[in-house]
Amino acid sequence: MGTSSRSPAAPAAPAAAAWRDVCPLAQIPPAGARVVKTARGQLALFRTADDVVYALLDACPHKGGPLSQGIVHGHTVTCPLHGRRIDLATGALEAPDVGCTHRFAVRVEGGRVLLDLR
């Protein structure tokens, strides 16, 4: 009987960010949204009144409504089809509703909006 001298495999390193410059911050109205087309589909970029930028797949998890056409208030958006409220930071519907849309990491550098499209 022999023992293996192999050590366990090291955990995989997280994938490197795939940052993509998508638009100037000025093209997203305060308390508004803008749509960008990507290889991952249409994404909605949201800018809150306090200048925080979020990115979500432009589809409500309830029935696929275009979130980019919803009303931004605070750090949530209300879907224009059925009034469901979605948390911009998580993509989750607010209780009592359940469901979540995909969110993407965003950063703003030099007045430009960059998305991590992983």
Contacts in CASP RR format, 6 or more apart in sequence:
PFRMAT RR
TARGET T0000
AUTHOR 0000-0000-0000
METHOD contacts of the structure
MODEL  1
MGTSSRSPAAPAAPAAAAWRDVCPLAQIPPAGARVVKTARGQLALFRTAD
DVVYALLDACPHKGGPLSQGIVHGHTVTCPLHGRRIDLATGALEAPDVGC
THRFAVRVEGGRVLLDLR
15 118 0 8 1.000
17 105 0 8 1.000
17 116 0 8 1.000
17 118 0 8 1.000
18 116 0 8 1.000
18 117 0 8 1.000
18 118 0 8 1.000
19 107 0 8 1.000
19 114 0 8 1.000
19 115 0 8 1.000
19 116 0 8 1.000
20 38 0 8 1.000
20 114 0 8 1.000
20 115 0 8 1.000
20 116 0 8 1.000
20 117 0 8 1.000
21 112 0 8 1.000
21 113 0 8 1.000
21 114 0 8 1.000
22 36 0 8 1.000
22 38 0 8 1.000
22 45 0 8 1.000
22 113 0 8 1.000
22 114 0 8 1.000
22 115 0 8 1.000
23 34 0 8 1.000
23 36 0 8 1.000
23 45 0 8 1.000
23 112 0 8 1.000
23 113 0 8 1.000
24 111 0 8 1.000
24 112 0 8 1.000
24 113 0 8 1.000
25 47 0 8 1.000
25 51 0 8 1.000
25 53 0 8 1.000
25 108 0 8 1.000
25 111 0 8 1.000
25 112 0 8 1.000
25 113 0 8 1.000
26 111 0 8 1.000
27 34 0 8 1.000
28 34 0 8 1.000
28 45 0 8 1.000
28 46 0 8 1.000
28 47 0 8 1.000
28 53 0 8 1.000
28 113 0 8 1.000
29 47 0 8 1.000
30 47 0 8 1.000
30 48 0 8 1.000
30 49 0 8 1.000
30 51 0 8 1.000
31 47 0 8 1.000
31 48 0 8 1.000
31 49 0 8 1.000
31 72 0 8 1.000
31 73 0 8 1.000
31 74 0 8 1.000
32 46 0 8 1.000
32 47 0 8 1.000
32 72 0 8 1.000
33 44 0 8 1.000
33 45 0 8 1.000
33 46 0 8 1.000
33 47 0 8 1.000
33 67 0 8 1.000
33 68 0 8 1.000
33 69 0 8 1.000
33 70 0 8 1.000
33 72 0 8 1.000
33 77 0 8 1.000
34 44 0 8 1.000
34 45 0 8 1.000
34 68 0 8 1.000
35 42 0 8 1.000
35 43 0 8 1.000
35 44 0 8 1.000
35 45 0 8 1.000
35 58 0 8 1.000
35 68 0 8 1.000
36 42 0 8 1.000
36 43 0 8 1.000
36 45 0 8 1.000
36 115 0 8 1.000
37 43 0 8 1.000
38 115 0 8 1.000
38 117 0 8 1.000
39 117 0 8 1.000
40 57 0 8 1.000
40 104 0 8 1.000
40 117 0 8 1.000
41 57 0 8 1.000
41 58 0 8 1.000
42 57 0 8 1.000
42 58 0 8 1.000
42 59 0 8 1.000
42 68 0 8 1.000
43 55 0 8 1.000
43 56 0 8 1.000
43 57 0 8 1.000
43 58 0 8 1.000
43 104 0 8 1.000
43 115 0 8 1.000
44 55 0 8 1.000
44 56 0 8 1.000
44 57 0 8 1.000
44 58 0 8 1.000
44 66 0 8 1.000
44 67 0 8 1.000
44 68 0 8 1.000
44 77 0 8 1.000
45 53 0 8 1.000
45 54 0 8 1.000
45 55 0 8 1.000
45 106 0 8 1.000
45 113 0 8 1.000
45 115 0 8 1.000
46 53 0 8 1.000
46 54 0 8 1.000
46 55 0 8 1.000
46 56 0 8 1.000
46 72 0 8 1.000
46 77 0 8 1.000
46 88 0 8 1.000
47 53 0 8 1.000
47 72 0 8 1.000
48 54 0 8 1.000
48 72 0 8 1.000
48 74 0 8 1.000
48 75 0 8 1.000
48 88 0 8 1.000
49 72 0 8 1.000
49 74 0 8 1.000
50 74 0 8 1.000
52 75 0 8 1.000
52 88 0 8 1.000
53 106 0 8 1.000
53 108 0 8 1.000
53 113 0 8 1.000
54 75 0 8 1.000
54 88 0 8 1.000
54 89 0 8 1.000
54 103 0 8 1.000
54 106 0 8 1.000
55 103 0 8 1.000
55 104 0 8 1.000
55 105 0 8 1.000
55 106 0 8 1.000
55 115 0 8 1.000
56 67 0 8 1.000
56 77 0 8 1.000
56 86 0 8 1.000
56 88 0 8 1.000
56 91 0 8 1.000
56 101 0 8 1.000
56 102 0 8 1.000
56 103 0 8 1.000
56 104 0 8 1.000
57 101 0 8 1.000
57 102 0 8 1.000
57 103 0 8 1.000
57 104 0 8 1.000
58 66 0 8 1.000
58 67 0 8 1.000
58 68 0 8 1.000
59 65 0 8 1.000
59 66 0 8 1.000
59 67 0 8 1.000
59 101 0 8 1.000
60 66 0 8 1.000
60 67 0 8 1.000
60 79 0 8 1.000
60 81 0 8 1.000
60 82 0 8 1.000
60 84 0 8 1.000
60 86 0 8 1.000
60 101 0 8 1.000
61 84 0 8 1.000
61 86 0 8 1.000
61 91 0 8 1.000
61 93 0 8 1.000
61 99 0 8 1.000
61 100 0 8 1.000
61 101 0 8 1.000
62 79 0 8 1.000
62 81 0 8 1.000
62 82 0 8 1.000
62 84 0 8 1.000
62 93 0 8 1.000
62 97 0 8 1.000
62 99 0 8 1.000
63 81 0 8 1.000
63 82 0 8 1.000
64 81 0 8 1.000
65 79 0 8 1.000
65 80 0 8 1.000
65 81 0 8 1.000
66 80 0 8 1.000
67 77 0 8 1.000
67 79 0 8 1.000
67 86 0 8 1.000
67 101 0 8 1.000
69 80 0 8 1.000
70 77 0 8 1.000
70 78 0 8 1.000
70 79 0 8 1.000
70 80 0 8 1.000
71 77 0 8 1.000
71 78 0 8 1.000
71 80 0 8 1.000
72 88 0 8 1.000
75 87 0 8 1.000
75 88 0 8 1.000
75 89 0 8 1.000
76 85 0 8 1.000
76 86 0 8 1.000
76 87 0 8 1.000
76 88 0 8 1.000
76 94 0 8 1.000
77 85 0 8 1.000
77 86 0 8 1.000
77 88 0 8 1.000
78 84 0 8 1.000
78 85 0 8 1.000
78 86 0 8 1.000
79 85 0 8 1.000
79 86 0 8 1.000
84 93 0 8 1.000
84 94 0 8 1.000
84 97 0 8 1.000
85 93 0 8 1.000
85 94 0 8 1.000
85 97 0 8 1.000
86 92 0 8 1.000
86 93 0 8 1.000
86 94 0 8 1.000
86 101 0 8 1.000
87 93 0 8 1.000
87 94 0 8 1.000
89 103 0 8 1.000
90 100 0 8 1.000
90 103 0 8 1.000
91 100 0 8 1.000
91 101 0 8 1.000
91 102 0 8 1.000
91 103 0 8 1.000
92 99 0 8 1.000
92 100 0 8 1.000
93 99 0 8 1.000
93 100 0 8 1.000
104 115 0 8 1.000
104 116 0 8 1.000
104 117 0 8 1.000
105 115 0 8 1.000
105 116 0 8 1.000
106 113 0 8 1.000
106 114 0 8 1.000
106 115 0 8 1.000
106 116 0 8 1.000
107 113 0 8 1.000
107 114 0 8 1.000
108 114 0 8 1.000
END
